[in-house]
Amino acid sequence: MKILISGGHLTPALAFIDFVKTQKNVEMVFVGRIYSQERSKQRSHESEEVLKRDIKFIPFRSGKLLPSFSIFALKELGMLIKGFFHACLIIRSEKPSLVMTFGGYLAVPLAISAWLHRIPVVLHEQTSVVGISNSLIGKIATLVAVSYPHVEKSFAGRDVVVTGNLLRNQLLDDKVKRPAWLSATSTKPILYITGGNQGSEVINTTVLQLLPQITRDWLVVHQCGTVSEQSDYQKILKDESRKLSVAARERYAVREWINEKELAWIYQNCTAAISRSGANTTYEFLFFAIPSILIPLPFSPRQEQQKNAEFLAKMGGAVLLTQKELSAQSLRAALSDLQKNVRRYKNKLRKNTPEAGGAKRLWQALLKRGLV
């Protein structure tokens, strides 16, 4: 059989691919963005990670469903219609037995096309709040898998199973080694800073102002994102770090991208994190009991990131700092609180640790319903 996979959220899609590769007689094809930024033609991480796994990758573009009317919304609608016809060509050419989507706007035309061709569609929802695209896909999906029990009610009348989120096996490897680029002499606690795959300008610029302070108290691992048309933050941050003392410079490592083995070691050894609050990042912080300062992306659909951050903050495992509140002073104060009370935050997270094995549970749900 052949499974066509598409995912706005890459990491659970990769976890699913890695699990399915252990099964017999299953072919997979992945449909997604080949460029993370069209103008600069910068290769996307999803194309690199999928191809690295020897899975066929089909480049695909589409528009977003926007709730408001504007010239931009009309342009996106035009791209969505064009994407739908391209999706139909892909479905007819590949002839998949199942379309497995991990959300996002690219999945909408693929799911609709599969449905019209009477091919089963399965949706995995990672977030604690359902976005526009997944809400639409859920209406035509044969099966909906969710990460949190309270999300079931968002898909009333559909066949829903709670699988939890899908964690990549590489993150669970307890034999991973310390990254060679990270200082092995520092005894300071590790602080992981990330703005997601493409980085966050506002987090990067705020951290830039605090380098002398945070490198005094922490061994900092900063994933700043790839080079954009506007700026090269790895270069900017490295240049600024050269102004630090030799000892402080040793305690600051800035990287565009951190691979799975490196991230596994960081998750298993870091004390705290500063991050956006995407669905997969917050789930991983919960799983590894990493206290965090979460700065939600203010324009995420249906305040998805805000609600993800609120979920961990109400649990007592994170500090929520809105982008409007963010400054060098407020971040420093939040980090000081986190450092003083890290054990309390960590204990709250440990009381709510989700089970691993989401990919296996999803596969079993597919088997049970005769979809694979």
C-alpha positions as CSV (number, residue, x, y, z in Angstrom):
1,M,0.0,0.0,0.0
2,K,1.0,3.6,-0.4
3,I,0.5,6.4,2.1
4,L,0.7,10.0,1.0
5,I,1.8,12.3,3.9
6,S,1.6,16.0,4.3
7,G,2.3,18.0,7.4
8,G,2.2,21.6,8.5
9,H,3.8,20.3,11.7
10,L,6.9,18.5,10.5
11,T,8.2,16.7,13.7
12,P,5.1,14.4,14.2
13,A,5.1,13.6,10.5
14,L,8.7,12.5,10.8
15,A,7.9,10.4,13.8
16,F,5.2,8.7,11.9
17,I,7.5,8.1,8.9
18,D,10.1,6.6,11.1
19,F,7.6,4.2,12.7
20,V,6.0,3.2,9.4
21,K,9.4,2.4,7.9
22,T,9.6,-0.5,10.4
23,Q,6.4,-2.0,8.9
24,K,6.4,-4.3,5.8
25,N,5.0,-3.5,2.4
26,V,4.2,0.2,3.0
27,E,5.4,2.8,0.5
28,M,5.4,6.5,1.5
29,V,5.4,9.8,-0.4
30,F,5.6,13.2,1.3
31,V,4.1,16.3,-0.2
32,G,5.3,19.7,1.1
33,R,7.2,22.9,0.6
34,I,10.6,22.6,-1.1
35,Y,11.5,26.1,-0.1
36,S,11.0,27.7,3.3
37,Q,11.3,31.1,1.7
38,E,10.3,31.3,-2.0
39,R,12.2,34.5,-2.8
40,S,15.5,33.3,-1.5
41,K,15.0,29.7,-2.7
42,Q,16.2,28.5,0.7
43,R,15.6,24.7,1.0
44,S,13.0,23.8,3.6
45,H,14.0,21.6,6.5
46,E,11.0,19.3,5.7
47,S,12.5,18.5,2.2
48,E,15.9,17.8,3.7
49,E,14.6,15.6,6.5
50,V,12.2,13.6,4.3
51,L,14.8,13.0,1.6
52,K,17.3,12.0,4.3
53,R,14.9,9.2,5.1
54,D,14.8,8.0,1.5
55,I,11.2,9.0,1.1
56,K,9.9,10.5,-2.2
57,F,9.3,14.2,-1.8
58,I,6.9,16.1,-4.1
59,P,7.1,19.9,-4.0
60,F,3.8,21.6,-3.4
61,R,2.5,25.1,-3.0
62,S,-1.0,26.4,-2.0
63,G,-2.7,29.4,-0.4
64,K,-4.1,29.8,3.0
65,L,-7.7,30.0,4.1
66,L,-8.1,33.5,5.7
67,P,-11.1,34.6,7.7
68,S,-11.0,38.3,6.6
69,F,-11.5,39.9,3.2
70,S,-8.5,41.7,1.6
71,I,-6.4,41.8,-1.5
72,F,-4.0,39.5,0.2
73,A,-6.8,37.1,1.1
74,L,-7.9,37.1,-2.6
75,K,-4.4,36.3,-3.7
76,E,-4.2,33.4,-1.2
77,L,-7.6,32.1,-2.4
78,G,-6.2,32.1,-6.0
79,M,-3.2,30.1,-4.8
80,L,-5.5,27.7,-2.9
81,I,-7.5,27.0,-6.1
82,K,-4.3,26.5,-8.1
83,G,-3.1,24.2,-5.3
84,F,-6.3,22.2,-5.4
85,F,-5.8,21.4,-9.1
86,H,-2.2,20.5,-8.5
87,A,-3.3,18.3,-5.6
88,C,-5.7,16.5,-7.9
89,L,-2.8,15.8,-10.3
90,I,-0.7,14.4,-7.5
91,I,-3.5,12.2,-6.2
92,R,-4.2,10.8,-9.6
93,S,-0.5,10.2,-10.3
94,E,0.5,8.7,-7.0
95,K,-2.8,6.7,-6.4
96,P,-2.3,6.5,-2.6
97,S,-4.3,4.1,-0.5
98,L,-4.4,6.6,2.4
99,V,-3.7,10.3,2.9
100,M,-2.2,11.1,6.3
101,T,-2.2,14.8,7.2
102,F,-0.5,16.5,10.1
103,G,-2.4,19.8,9.6
104,G,-1.6,23.1,8.1
105,Y,-2.8,25.0,5.1
106,L,-1.0,22.8,2.5
107,A,-3.0,19.8,3.7
108,V,-6.4,21.3,2.8
109,P,-6.4,20.9,-1.0
110,L,-4.7,17.5,-0.7
111,A,-7.3,16.3,1.8
112,I,-10.2,17.6,-0.3
113,S,-8.8,16.1,-3.5
114,A,-8.3,12.7,-1.7
115,W,-11.9,12.8,-0.4
116,L,-13.3,13.6,-3.9
117,H,-11.3,10.6,-5.2
118,R,-12.8,8.4,-2.4
119,I,-9.4,7.9,-0.7
120,P,-9.5,7.8,3.1
121,V,-8.1,10.9,4.9
122,V,-6.7,10.7,8.4
123,L,-5.9,13.8,10.4
124,H,-3.6,14.1,13.3
125,E,-4.2,17.3,15.4
126,Q,-1.2,18.2,17.7
127,T,-2.5,21.5,19.2
128,S,-4.7,22.1,22.2
129,V,-6.9,24.3,20.0
130,V,-8.1,23.4,16.5
131,G,-7.1,25.8,13.7
132,I,-9.2,26.7,10.5
133,S,-7.4,24.2,8.2
134,N,-7.7,21.2,10.6
135,S,-11.3,22.1,11.4
136,L,-12.2,21.9,7.7
137,I,-10.1,18.6,7.2
138,G,-11.8,17.1,10.2
139,K,-15.2,17.4,8.5
140,I,-14.1,15.0,5.7
141,A,-11.6,12.8,7.6
142,T,-12.3,9.1,8.1
143,L,-10.4,9.3,11.3
144,V,-9.1,12.1,13.5
145,A,-6.3,11.5,16.0
146,V,-5.7,14.1,18.7
147,S,-3.0,14.8,21.2
148,Y,-5.1,15.9,24.2
149,P,-8.4,14.4,25.4
150,H,-10.2,17.8,25.7
151,V,-9.7,18.3,21.9
152,E,-12.1,15.4,21.1
153,K,-15.1,17.7,21.4
154,S,-13.9,19.9,18.6
155,F,-14.5,17.0,16.2
156,A,-18.0,16.1,17.4
157,G,-19.6,13.4,15.3
158,R,-16.4,12.2,13.8
159,D,-14.4,9.0,14.6
160,V,-11.8,10.4,17.1
161,V,-8.9,8.6,18.9
162,V,-6.6,10.1,21.5
163,T,-3.0,9.1,20.6
164,G,-1.0,11.8,22.2
165,N,1.5,13.6,20.1
166,L,4.1,11.8,18.1
167,L,7.6,12.0,19.4
168,R,10.6,11.3,17.2
169,N,12.4,8.1,18.4
170,Q,15.7,10.0,18.1
171,L,14.7,12.3,21.0
172,L,14.2,9.2,23.3
173,D,17.7,7.8,22.7
174,D,19.5,8.0,26.1
175,K,22.8,7.1,24.5
176,V,23.2,10.3,22.5
177,K,26.5,12.2,23.0
178,R,27.0,15.9,24.0
179,P,27.3,18.0,20.8
180,A,30.9,18.6,19.9
181,W,30.2,22.3,19.5
182,L,29.0,22.8,23.1
183,S,31.5,23.6,25.8
184,A,32.3,20.5,27.9
185,T,34.1,22.5,30.7
186,S,31.2,24.7,31.9
187,T,29.3,23.5,35.0
188,K,26.5,26.1,34.6
189,P,23.0,24.9,34.0
190,I,21.9,24.7,30.4
191,L,19.4,27.2,28.9
192,Y,17.9,26.3,25.6
193,I,16.6,29.2,23.5
194,T,14.6,28.6,20.3
195,G,12.2,30.5,18.0
196,G,11.3,27.5,16.0
197,N,12.6,26.2,12.7
198,Q,12.9,29.7,11.1
199,G,13.8,31.4,14.4
200,S,12.2,34.5,15.9
201,E,13.5,38.0,15.3
202,V,12.0,39.4,18.5
203,I,13.5,36.6,20.7
204,N,16.9,36.9,18.9
205,T,17.0,40.7,19.4
206,T,15.9,40.5,23.0
207,V,18.5,37.8,23.8
208,L,21.1,39.9,22.0
209,Q,20.7,42.6,24.7
210,L,21.0,40.1,27.5
211,L,24.1,38.1,26.4
212,P,26.4,39.4,29.2
213,Q,23.8,38.6,31.9
214,I,22.6,35.2,30.7
215,T,26.0,33.8,29.9
216,R,27.1,34.7,33.5
217,D,24.5,32.3,35.0
218,W,23.9,29.8,32.2
219,L,25.5,27.7,29.5
220,V,23.3,28.9,26.6
221,V,22.3,26.9,23.5
222,H,20.6,29.3,21.1
223,Q,18.9,28.0,18.0
224,C,18.4,31.3,16.1
225,G,16.9,30.1,12.8
226,T,18.1,30.2,9.2
227,V,19.3,33.2,7.3
228,S,16.4,35.3,6.0
229,E,16.3,38.0,3.4
230,Q,16.3,40.6,6.2
231,S,19.1,39.3,8.4
232,D,21.6,36.6,9.3
233,Y,21.1,36.3,13.1
234,Q,23.7,33.6,13.6
235,K,26.4,36.1,12.3
236,I,24.9,39.0,14.3
237,L,24.8,37.0,17.5
238,K,28.2,35.5,17.0
239,D,29.7,39.0,16.4
240,E,28.0,40.3,19.5
241,S,29.3,37.3,21.6
242,R,32.9,38.2,20.6
243,K,32.5,41.2,22.9
244,L,32.1,38.9,25.9
245,S,34.9,37.7,28.1
246,V,36.6,34.5,27.0
247,A,34.9,32.5,29.7
248,A,31.4,33.9,28.9
249,R,32.0,33.3,25.2
250,E,32.6,29.6,26.0
251,R,29.2,29.5,27.6
252,Y,27.3,30.7,24.5
253,A,26.6,28.4,21.5
254,V,24.5,29.8,18.6
255,R,23.2,27.5,15.8
256,E,21.0,28.0,12.8
257,W,19.5,24.5,13.2
258,I,19.9,21.7,15.7
259,N,19.6,18.2,14.5
260,E,17.6,15.4,16.3
261,K,20.5,13.8,18.0
262,E,21.8,17.1,19.3
263,L,18.3,18.1,20.4
264,A,17.9,14.8,22.2
265,W,20.9,15.5,24.3
266,I,19.8,19.1,25.0
267,Y,16.3,18.0,26.0
268,Q,17.7,15.3,28.3
269,N,20.2,17.7,30.0
270,C,18.9,21.3,29.9
271,T,17.5,23.0,33.0
272,A,15.2,25.5,31.3
273,A,14.1,27.0,28.0
274,I,13.0,30.2,26.3
275,S,10.8,29.6,23.3
276,R,7.8,30.3,21.1
277,S,4.9,28.0,22.0
278,G,4.2,25.8,19.0
279,A,2.3,22.6,19.6
280,N,5.2,20.2,19.2
281,T,7.7,22.3,21.2
282,T,5.4,22.7,24.2
283,Y,4.5,19.0,24.1
284,E,8.2,18.1,24.1
285,F,8.8,20.5,27.0
286,L,6.0,18.7,28.9
287,F,7.4,15.2,28.0
288,F,10.9,16.1,29.1
289,A,9.8,18.2,32.1
290,I,11.6,21.3,30.9
291,P,10.5,24.5,32.7
292,S,10.2,27.3,30.1
293,I,9.4,30.9,29.4
294,L,7.0,30.8,26.5
295,I,6.5,33.8,24.2
296,P,3.5,33.0,21.9
297,L,3.5,34.1,18.3
298,P,0.9,36.8,18.5
299,F,-0.6,36.2,15.0
300,S,-1.0,32.4,15.1
301,P,-4.4,31.3,13.9
302,R,-7.1,31.2,16.6
303,Q,-4.4,32.2,19.1
304,E,-3.1,28.6,18.9
305,Q,0.3,29.5,20.5
306,Q,-1.3,31.6,23.2
307,K,-3.5,28.7,24.3
308,N,-0.6,26.2,24.1
309,A,1.4,28.5,26.4
310,E,-1.6,29.0,28.8
311,F,-2.0,25.2,29.0
312,L,1.6,24.8,30.4
313,A,1.4,27.9,32.5
314,K,-1.9,26.9,34.2
315,M,-0.2,23.5,34.9
316,G,2.5,25.4,36.7
317,G,5.3,24.3,34.3
318,A,5.9,27.5,32.4
319,V,6.0,31.3,32.5
320,L,3.8,33.0,29.9
321,L,5.3,36.2,28.5
322,T,3.4,37.9,25.7
323,Q,5.3,39.5,22.9
324,K,3.8,42.8,23.9
325,E,5.2,42.4,27.4
326,L,8.6,41.2,26.1
327,S,11.6,43.3,26.8
328,A,15.2,42.7,28.0
329,Q,14.0,43.6,31.5
330,S,10.9,41.5,31.6
331,L,12.7,38.5,30.1
332,R,15.5,38.8,32.6
333,A,13.0,39.0,35.5
334,A,11.1,35.9,34.2
335,L,14.4,34.0,33.8
336,S,15.4,34.9,37.4
337,D,12.1,33.6,38.7
338,L,12.4,30.4,36.7
339,Q,16.0,29.8,37.9
340,K,15.0,30.3,41.6
341,N,11.9,28.0,41.3
342,V,13.1,25.5,38.7
343,R,12.5,22.5,40.9
344,R,8.8,23.5,41.6
345,Y,8.2,24.1,37.8
346,K,9.8,20.7,36.9
347,N,7.8,18.8,39.5
348,K,4.5,20.2,38.1
349,L,5.5,19.0,34.7
350,R,6.5,15.6,35.9
351,K,3.0,15.1,37.4
352,N,1.6,15.5,33.9
353,T,4.1,13.7,31.7
354,P,2.4,12.2,28.7
355,E,3.2,8.6,27.5
356,A,5.6,8.0,24.6
357,G,4.4,5.8,21.8
358,G,2.1,8.1,19.9
359,A,3.1,6.8,16.5
360,K,2.5,3.2,17.5
361,R,-1.0,4.1,18.9
362,L,-1.8,6.0,15.7
363,W,-0.7,3.0,13.6
364,Q,-2.8,0.6,15.8
365,A,-5.8,2.9,15.3
366,L,-5.3,2.7,11.5
367,L,-5.0,-1.1,11.7
368,K,-8.1,-1.5,13.8
369,R,-10.2,0.4,11.3
370,G,-8.7,-1.5,8.3
371,L,-7.1,1.7,6.9
372,V,-3.7,0.0,6.5
